[in-house]
Amino acid sequence: MKGIILAGGNGRRLAPLTDVTNKHLLPVYDKPMILYPLNTLVQTGIRDILIVTGKEYAGGFLKLLGSGREFGCRFTFEVQEDALGIAHALGLAADFVDGEDCAVILGDNIYEDNLAAPVNSFRSGGHIFLKKIEDASRFGVAEVQGNKILNIEEKPAKPKSDLAVTGFYIYDNSVFNVIKTLKPSGRGELEITDVNNEFIRQGKMTYSMLSGHWTDSGTFESLYRANTIARDIKAAGRTTPFEEIIKKRNQKNN
């Protein structure tokens, strides 16, 4: 399975921080934000990873991540010229995925759970990860019945449940055919919710419930929450495999 980190977008809600850098290069506790979703992918055993980002700060990602050898990975980079939505960014990965399955994570999502089991048991269709939260209306909200997903509504004013669709998705290669059929939403973007609803319509979408902490980092409040989660995880001794890399870099720079 190939891995994809989507790290583009404008990050307008975090201005003026994002006036000077890409949101996904901002610090979350003691590491750049993108290292957390990277760790989530690496925990699943995925090592061949594409990073999709905007052109303005692509050099920052290259400087931080390099070829991936230092992280035990192989990185490929793709530029999203314009911020046209998550599904648009994913569509740029078709050649990289090259007929395989893919695990896609948004570059501002922080997960406490190890997602290796659902990734490694995936066979076909699509799979999403849900979390019960108080402010679910900020996200896609899933309506479920037993083990079946009925529908996902994007940022509803009156959500039908408290189940937010988090920013980690698994798809088989048919996802790229689905993306080709999409039309821009009212925001002028290709929406990942439309992709997921098409898999639901086909009866090919499954889900897992998260038990640990999760947040995005797209607002000042959620960025603060991400820092708290990252601090608590480290305080509990559950460090990432990148701690030693960061430590060696610091020693070299000092």
C-alpha positions in Angstrom: 0.0 0.0 0.0 1.2 3.5 -0.8 0.9 6.4 1.6 -0.1 10.0 0.8 0.2 13.0 3.0 -1.9 16.0 1.9 -0.2 19.2 3.0 -1.4 21.9 0.7 -4.2 24.4 1.1 -4.1 28.0 2.2 -4.3 27.7 6.0 -6.2 31.0 6.1 -7.8 30.3 9.5 -4.3 30.3 11.0 -3.2 33.6 9.6 -0.9 35.4 10.3 1.1 32.3 11.2 0.6 31.0 7.7 1.6 34.3 6.1 5.2 33.1 6.5 5.1 29.3 6.2 2.9 26.4 5.3 0.5 25.3 8.1 2.0 21.8 8.1 5.5 23.1 9.0 4.2 24.9 12.1 5.4 23.4 15.5 3.2 21.1 17.4 4.8 20.8 20.8 8.4 19.9 20.0 8.2 18.8 16.3 7.0 20.2 13.0 3.3 19.3 12.5 3.8 17.1 9.4 5.9 14.6 11.4 2.8 13.5 13.3 0.8 12.2 10.3 4.1 10.8 8.9 4.5 8.8 12.1 0.9 7.6 11.8 1.6 6.2 8.3 5.0 4.7 9.4 3.3 2.9 12.3 1.1 1.0 9.8 4.2 -0.3 8.0 3.9 2.0 5.0 7.2 3.4 3.7 6.6 4.6 0.2 5.0 8.0 0.7 3.9 10.9 -1.4 3.7 14.5 0.0 1.4 16.8 -1.8 1.9 20.5 -1.1 1.7 23.9 -2.6 4.5 25.4 -4.6 5.3 28.4 -2.4 6.7 26.4 0.5 7.7 23.1 -1.1 11.3 23.8 -0.4 10.6 23.8 3.3 9.3 20.2 3.1 12.3 19.1 1.1 14.7 20.7 3.7 12.9 19.0 6.6 12.2 15.6 5.1 14.8 15.0 2.4 14.6 11.8 0.4 13.1 9.9 3.4 16.2 7.7 4.0 16.7 9.3 7.4 13.2 8.3 8.3 13.4 4.8 6.8 11.1 5.9 4.0 11.1 6.8 0.4 9.5 10.2 -0.2 8.0 11.6 -3.5 6.8 15.2 -3.8 3.9 16.5 -5.8 2.9 20.2 -6.2 -0.7 21.2 -6.0 -0.7 24.5 -8.0 -4.0 25.8 -6.6 -5.9 24.9 -3.5 -8.8 23.1 -5.2 -9.8 20.7 -2.4 -8.7 17.5 -0.8 -10.1 15.3 -3.5 -8.2 17.3 -6.1 -5.0 16.9 -4.2 -5.6 13.2 -3.9 -6.2 13.0 -7.7 -2.7 14.2 -8.3 -1.4 10.9 -6.7 -2.8 8.6 -9.4 0.5 8.0 -11.1 2.3 7.5 -7.8 -0.2 5.0 -6.5 0.1 3.1 -9.8 -2.8 0.7 -9.4 -2.2 -0.1 -5.7 -4.3 0.7 -2.6 -3.5 3.9 -0.8 -3.7 5.3 2.7 -4.3 9.1 2.7 -3.8 11.3 5.7 -4.3 15.1 6.1 -1.1 16.8 7.1 -2.7 18.6 10.1 -4.3 15.6 11.8 -2.9 14.2 15.1 -3.8 10.7 16.1 -3.1 8.8 19.3 -4.4 5.5 17.9 -2.1 3.1 16.0 -4.0 2.4 12.8 -2.0 -0.5 11.6 -4.7 -3.2 12.1 -7.4 -1.6 9.8 -4.8 -0.6 7.2 -3.3 -4.1 7.1 -6.7 -5.8 7.0 -8.0 -3.6 4.2 -9.1 -5.4 1.0 -11.2 -3.2 -1.2 -13.5 -0.2 -1.5 -13.0 2.6 1.1 -12.5 2.8 4.8 -12.8 5.9 7.1 -12.1 6.6 10.7 -14.8 8.2 13.0 -14.5 10.0 16.3 -17.2 11.2 18.6 -16.6 14.9 19.4 -18.6 17.9 20.5 -17.9 20.1 17.5 -18.5 17.6 14.8 -20.2 20.2 12.6 -16.7 21.5 11.7 -16.1 18.3 9.7 -17.9 15.8 7.6 -20.4 14.1 9.9 -21.3 10.5 9.4 -24.8 9.0 9.9 -24.4 5.3 10.8 -26.8 2.4 11.5 -25.0 -0.5 13.1 -22.0 -1.4 11.0 -23.3 0.5 8.0 -22.6 4.1 7.0 -25.7 5.7 5.6 -24.4 9.1 4.6 -21.8 11.8 5.2 -22.8 15.4 5.4 -20.2 18.1 5.0 -20.1 20.7 7.8 -23.8 20.5 8.6 -25.4 23.3 10.6 -27.5 20.7 12.4 -25.5 17.4 12.4 -27.4 14.2 12.6 -24.8 12.6 14.8 -21.6 13.5 16.8 -19.4 11.3 14.6 -16.8 13.4 12.8 -15.0 11.9 9.8 -11.3 12.3 10.6 -8.6 13.0 8.1 -7.4 9.4 7.4 -8.8 7.4 4.5 -8.0 4.1 2.9 -9.0 3.5 -0.7 -8.5 1.0 -3.5 -7.4 2.3 -6.9 -11.0 2.9 -8.0 -10.9 6.1 -6.0 -9.2 7.9 -8.9 -12.1 7.0 -11.2 -14.5 8.4 -8.7 -12.5 11.7 -8.5 -12.7 12.1 -12.3 -16.5 12.2 -12.0 -16.6 15.0 -9.3 -17.8 18.5 -9.9 -16.6 21.4 -7.8 -18.7 22.3 -4.7 -20.0 25.7 -3.9 -16.6 26.4 -2.4 -15.1 25.7 -5.9 -13.3 22.6 -4.6 -13.5 18.9 -5.2 -14.7 17.5 -1.9 -13.5 14.3 -0.2 -17.0 13.9 1.3 -18.3 13.5 -2.3 -15.7 10.7 -2.8 -16.7 9.0 0.4 -20.5 9.3 -0.3 -19.9 7.6 -3.7 -18.3 4.6 -2.0 -21.2 4.6 0.4 -23.6 4.6 -2.5 -21.8 1.6 -4.0 -21.9 -0.2 -0.7 -18.1 -0.3 -0.5 -17.4 1.9 2.5 -16.5 0.6 6.0 -15.4 2.4 9.1 -13.5 2.2 12.4 -14.1 4.1 15.6 -11.1 5.9 17.2 -10.6 5.2 20.9 -7.7 7.6 21.5 -7.3 11.3 21.2 -7.6 12.9 17.8 -7.7 16.5 16.4 -7.0 18.5 13.3 -4.9 21.6 13.6 -6.8 24.0 11.4 -7.9 26.6 13.9 -6.1 28.2 16.8 -8.2 26.2 19.3 -7.5 22.9 17.5 -3.8 23.8 17.1 -3.7 24.4 20.9 -5.4 21.0 21.4 -2.9 19.3 19.1 0.0 20.7 21.2 -1.7 19.4 24.4 -2.2 15.9 22.9 1.3 15.7 21.6 2.7 16.8 25.0 0.6 14.3 26.9 1.6 11.4 24.5 5.3 12.2 25.0 4.9 12.6 28.8 3.3 9.1 28.9 6.5 7.8 27.2 4.9 7.0 23.9 7.5 8.6 21.8 7.7 8.5 18.0 10.6 6.8 16.1 11.6 10.2 15.0 12.6 11.4 18.4 16.2 10.1 17.9 16.3 11.7 14.5 15.4 15.1 15.9 17.8 14.7 18.8 20.7 13.9 16.4 19.8 16.9 14.2 19.9 19.1 17.3 23.2 17.8 18.4 24.7 18.3 14.9 23.3 21.9 14.7 24.7 22.7 18.2 
